[in-house]
Amino acid sequence: MANVTFFSRRQRLGLLALGLALAVGGTPASAADPLITDEEARLPDAPVVSATRGISRGPGIRLASPDEVNARGFALRLALEPRGGARIDQASLKVSYLKQPAVDLTPRVKSGMSGNHIELPRVSVPAGSHPIRVSVRDTEGREGVLTFQLRAR
């Protein structure tokens, strides 16, 4: 009987390495978790609501990573800045993709929340402009809101 090999030694080693990466980490190191799916990006845009500005004692929210990103994978960082001695109420975090209907991104973002910051080391979005709204309250019930455009190429 002839000795038939379906994969070269190099291919077998590559498959073994991929199997080990999946077994240890769940996904290959280069894989990015989708923050926004293609299907969600195709939804109609939500109507633009003019925001009023005023002095707020609520928490500040700051995008701590660039707003122009590589669609295939990037780090998303947000800083939550409590004021007046209050603390951030982590349970109040709400992250929405401003489409019609709005898409709740909170479950995808909550895993990256730690203390007064959110850090998602590797997420992806479709190419294009994505309006995102983040809101959080402090322990005194005051709300802070940030709306920003994530531009992906």
N, C-alpha and C positions, 0 to 999 in steps of 0.2 A: 504494500500500500504506500502511496506517495505521501511525503510529508508536505502538507499544505499550510502555509502561514498567511493569515488574513491581514495581520498588522505587522509592520516593521518593528524592530526593537525600539526605535525612537518613538513611534506612535504608541506602543504599549506603555512606555515610561510616561508619556504625556497623559494617557488615560489614567494611569495609576496616580499621577500628581493631581489631576482633576478630581478623582475620586476621594483622595485624602483631603483636598481643600473643601469639598462638599461635606465630608464627614465631620471635619473639625469646625468649620465656620458656617455651614449651611449654604453659602453661595460663594462663587469664586471672588477673590479679592477685588477684581476689577468691576464686578457687578454693582450697579447703583439701584437703590430702591426708588420706585417711581413716586414722586410727590404729586404729580399730575399726569393722568393718562391721556393718550391720544383722543379717546372718546370724550373725555371731559373738556379737552381743549377745543373740540368741535362744537360744543354747546354755544348758543348765542350769548353775546356779551350782556351783562346786566346793565340797566340804564345808569348813567352817571348821575350820582347824587352829589350836589354841591355841599361840601363840608363847611361848617362854621368853625371859626377859630376863636379860642378864648383861653383864659388862664385856667389851668386845671391843676388840681392838687393830686390827681390820680397818678398812677405809676407811668413813668416814661417807657416807651418801647422804641428800641433803635435797631435797625438792620446793621449788624456788625460784620457782614460779608458783602462782597460786591453785588450790585443789582444787575450787572451784565455777566452772564454765566455761559459755560459750555453745556448745552442741552443734555449731552450724554452722561455727565456726572460732575457734580460740584458740591462743595460744603455750604450748608446754610446755617448761619449763626444769627441769633437775635439776642439782644441784651434787654432784660427787664429791670427797670430802675425804680425801686420803691422810693417814696418821699415821706417826709414828716414822721419818721420812726415806724411807719407801718411796714408790714411784710407782704410779699406777693402771695395771693391766694391761688396756688397752683391748680386747684380744681376749677377755677373760673376761666382758664385759658380757652379761647375759641379762635380757630384759624379757618378762614373761609376763602375759597376761590370765587371771585366775584363774576359768576356766570348766571345764566337764567335757566334753570334754578341754581341757586348758590350750591357749591360743593363743599361739604364739611371736611376739611383737611386735618382737623384736630387729632383724630386717632393716629394719623401718620406722623404727626409732629410731637405728640406727647412723650413718646419714648425718648426723645432727645432732651427733655426738660430736666434740668438739674439746678436747684437753687434759683438764682436770678438770671439764668441764661438757658437758651435752647441751642443745642448743637446737633446737627444732623451731618455726619461726616461725608456721606456720599449719596446724594439723591439725584434724580433726573426729571426733566420736564420736556415736552415737545418744543421744537423751535418756535419762537414767536414771543409775544408780549403777554404776560400773565398778571392780572391785577389780584392782589392778595390783601386781605384785611385780617389784622391780628388785634384781639382785645383781651385784656386781663384786668382783674380787680385786685385791690389790696385788701388787707384784713379789716379796713375801715369801710369797705364797700365802694370806694371810689374807683372809677373805671378809666383806663388808659387805652387809646386806640391808635393803631398805625395802619395806614393803607399805603402800599407800595406796588410798583410795577417791576416784576422780575422779567428781564429781557434775556432770552436764550437764543443762542446761535448754534 
